[in-house]
Structures are given as C-alpha cells and as structure tokens.
C-alpha cells in the first residue's frame, strides 16, 4: 500500500466500480466515470487477444504488490507451467509466469499466455501437484479462449476478479475484485468453469501428475474459506462469499473434479512432489508485506506510515495497493485511504465538501475529534443496482499533510451499524514507535517432525497472525489426523 499511495491516493482513487466507495461520482456522473475507466483499462476484441496480456500485465503486477522474487522459486513455478503446457496443443506458444507478492489466495491467467499465482496460494498448497492443478485450470481457460469469448469491459483489477479465472472461489478475492475494479462484466459462466476444470484434470494426467490434485486443492480452498470466517469470528460455514452467483459452488466442483479423476484412473506411479515443493517454498514471505501494512484480526497496522485502526465488528479486512477494504458478506463494505495532499489549507468540513465529496450531494456535516485530531462525518444515500445504499463518510486530519478517509456502505441503515462504524473510525490512532518496530516479516519454513513434538507445542510456536492451531492445521492438513510419524515434513511460520 505504501509504495503506491503517494502516486494514486492524493486523488480519490479514480478506479472504483462501487459508486459508494468512489465518493467522487454522483449518480449523474457515473456513466462518464465508467467510460473513463473503460478507456484506461480497455479490453481488446477477441481478434487482438494476444495483446491483452501484454497490455494488462504491468497493471496487474502493480495491483498485486509487484512480482515476488525468491531464489529458485520463480523458475520452479515456471517449470510446472511448462510441464502442463507441454501436454497441450499450445506447447509451442509463448507463456509467461509471474509469482505475485500478495497474501491473497489466487491464481488466474490472461489471453496471450500470461499466468499468475500469488505467494498466498503457494503457502496454502500442500504439494506440487496441487499447484499444478490450479495452474492447469488457468491454462485451460486460456486454451479454451474463455477470456477472448467474453464481451464487455473490465478495469485492470476487475480482470483479477472476473476475466482472471479464479479457481479458488475465495470470498476475499471475489469481493476485492468487485470493490477495486467494479463488476463491469460478470464472472465466467458455470460451463466455462467446468470446462476449465475438465481441461485441467486432462492436462494434469497428461503431464504425469495425479489427477486427484485438482479436487484436492478445491478441498483446501474450502478449508481456507472456513478458516477465514473463523478468524473474523463467524461460524466457519463455507459458501457465503462465493464469487458471483454464476460461479459453481466449491462442493459441486470438488465432486465433478473427483469424478473426472476417478473415471480416468490408471496404474502409473504418479508423484505429488511434496518434499520438492516444501523445499522450493522454504523461506517464502507469508501474509502481508510489512511495507504495505499488516492485518491482525480486525486491526490494520502500518508500521511505516505509523497508524492503526479496526474494521467494524464481523468484517474481514483486505489490503491492497490502492486502499484497505473490509467486507461482512452481507452487503456491508468499508474503504480506507489517505490523501497525501492534506487539507490544502481548508478546514476538515470544507475539505470534505469541496475536495473529497465535491461531486456528491452529501448530508449535514458534523465535526468532532478522534484522539485529539479534527474530524468530520456525513451520511447520504445513493442508488446502486436498483436499490438504495446508505453511506457514512469520515475524514480525519492525521497531520503532516495527511488526511485519512473512511467510507462505510450498507443496504441497511440502523443505529447498530452506525455504532459499529463509530467504533471503527474512532479506533484510528498513531502507531507507537515500539509497536511499529515490533511488526516484522513472517516466513514459511520447512521442518520435520521429531520425537518430542506435539501439536500443541507446534501451534504455540506459530506467530500471532491468526488462530494458531487452526492456522497450523490449515497449512498442514495431515495434522487433522494427529501428529504424523517422526521425520515427516511440515510447514511452520517463523518471524524473521
């Protein structure tokens, strides 16, 4: 977040498809804004599909925190993709593979052979075959020309949430794609997703991997969804954050992928490549990049910019290079950003009215203080997707030519929601130096079980980045059945 804020957050973050969070567009100016966005991030007609990836690649890399580079890891992931591609009719086409510096669990591809996988997904995967299953699915989207078949427009980040062909069905990815880029086009159809799964299973088998690995990773994603919900205090039920209604449910995809693997079963000795995989990701950064700020439960902390705040109760935080978002899965959304041009010599209420919300017909502006700093709040209603959306906007003068801004939207309006919002924006405080200095990078390390280990002891060694035992088991699904035999490899997190 830090690296791009100074470049793009001084304005009101032009690229935002969710009107309530744009806060620079009235209902009368939405069409003009959408045209501007579409011109900036236009999608070529299918006849020009070879150029799509080339044009969008630098934007996607920027949106996802840049390319993640680790000695040996990038070539290793490239080799997996080339092994898959060698089993397809596009084996002689150019392919480009990028590991993205993002903790979000995601993988996607663009026409022209551009394939992306986040380090968040690599941390979750249990072996090489599971990663191959993810990438085979994305290769299937490219070869089936699903992206080229789609008509319409999408922003760069919209590609990540729509054209990108998300295998994961991750709720945070889906909502982030909508929030940052706007749902200018819907997601892949059910038939396209099933076709990509089918092609992925086919390519896995032809490349020598266990065909079951596709269903294995979909099962891992189901566990990940439950973990994320538990982390924010929800009941762990899956399926609440599915990406658009048009995407098939994960359970259905697992069943279909398992059936495909079973019907094509053979007697070949197919390897999952677990040891090789754990060696490749050993030392990989886990979770948030400290330079972009970190999420700790409901808290967001930025050690470089020296501030912290809480999301509303029941909300899941999502960090990005543009801003910080939070969602509750029920239509509630929050956006936080910072204006580095400051108040421009204006009072906080005048800044809100003349700069931030100059194109919005906002309500009465109230002034108050947050931790001794000047603040202002307003509420207004907009129409979106045929319904009313209630928006609460808050500005706080952070000093040193910095203004922070919170925007909360919901289709409901209640005192309880407003109390939750108030708890959130009033939690914004400067981050003490000692607390900022204590925020350090967390990395994945490969270890082996020894005779004195216990699950409780291993969980206690985990950093405070989530429920310790739940996270340990999420990263090591073999621990669901208890501690494996001595000498077995597993993933551990360590503070560096």
QUISULPE-V897675 format. One record per backbone hydrogen bond with DSSP energy under -0.5 kcal/mol. CO is the residue of the C=O (numbers start at 1). NH is the residue of the N-H. If there is no record, write none. Layout:
CO_NH, CO_NH
This chain:
1_4, 1_5, 2_6, 4_7, 4_8, 5_9, 8_11, 8_13, 14_16, 17_19, 18_21, 18_22, 19_23, 26_29, 26_30, 29_33, 30_34, 31_35, 32_36, 33_37, 34_38, 35_39, 36_40, 37_41, 39_42, 41_154, 45_48, 46_49, 48_51, 48_52, 49_52, 49_53, 50_54, 51_55, 52_56, 53_57, 54_58, 56_60, 57_61, 58_62, 59_63, 60_64, 61_66, 62_65, 63_321, 66_101, 67_69, 70_73, 70_74, 72_76, 73_77, 74_78, 75_79, 76_80, 77_81, 78_82, 79_83, 80_84, 81_85, 82_86, 84_87, 85_88, 88_91, 90_93, 96_115, 98_100, 98_117, 99_68, 100_102, 100_119, 102_120, 104_106, 104_120, 104_121, 106_118, 107_167, 108_116, 110_113, 110_114, 111_53, 113_96, 113_115, 114_110, 115_98, 116_108, 117_100, 118_122, 119_123, 120_124, 121_125, 127_131, 128_132, 129_133, 130_134, 131_135, 132_136, 133_137, 134_138, 135_139, 136_140, 137_141, 138_142, 139_143, 140_144, 141_146, 142_145, 145_149, 146_150, 147_150, 155_159, 156_160, 157_161, 158_162, 159_164, 162_165, 164_109, 170_174, 171_175, 172_176, 173_177, 174_178, 175_179, 176_180, 177_181, 177_182, 178_182, 179_18, 182_184, 189_193, 190_194, 191_195, 192_196, 193_197, 194_198, 195_199, 196_200, 197_201, 198_202, 199_203, 200_204, 201_205, 202_206, 203_207, 204_209, 205_208, 208_271, 210_213, 211_214, 212_216, 213_217, 214_218, 215_219, 216_220, 217_221, 218_222, 219_223, 220_224, 221_225, 222_226, 223_227, 224_228, 225_229, 226_230, 227_231, 228_232, 229_232, 229_234, 230_233, 239_242, 242_244, 244_247, 249_253, 250_254, 251_255, 252_256, 253_257, 254_258, 255_259, 256_260, 257_261, 258_262, 259_263, 260_264, 262_265, 268_270, 272_128, 272_129, 273_128, 273_277, 274_278, 275_279, 276_280, 277_281, 278_282, 281_284, 284_444, 286_442, 288_290, 289_292, 290_293, 291_2, 294_301, 296_299, 298_311, 299_296, 300_309, 301_294, 301_303, 302_306, 302_307, 306_431, 307_302, 308_429, 309_300, 312_315, 315_317, 316_327, 318_325, 323_320, 324_336, 325_318, 326_334, 327_316, 332_328, 333_409, 334_326, 335_407, 336_324, 337_405, 338_340, 339_342, 339_403, 341_344, 343_346, 347_351, 348_352, 349_353, 350_354, 351_355, 351_356, 352_357, 355_358, 357_360, 360_362, 364_366, 366_377, 368_375, 370_373, 373_370, 374_397, 375_368, 376_395, 377_366, 378_393, 379_363, 380_391, 382_389, 384_387, 387_384, 389_382, 390_410, 391_380, 392_408, 393_378, 394_406, 395_376, 396_398, 396_404, 399_402, 402_398, 402_399, 403_339, 404_396, 405_337, 406_394, 407_335, 408_392, 409_333, 410_390, 414_418, 415_419, 416_420, 417_421, 418_422, 419_423, 420_424, 421_425, 422_426, 424_310, 424_427, 425_428, 429_308, 430_432, 432_436, 433_437, 434_438, 436_439, 438_440, 441_496, 442_286, 443_494, 444_283, 445_492, 447_490, 449_487, 450_453, 454_458, 455_459, 456_460, 457_461, 458_461, 459_462, 463_465, 467_471, 468_472, 469_473, 470_474, 471_475, 472_476, 476_479, 477_480, 478_481, 479_482, 485_488, 488_449, 490_447, 492_445, 494_443
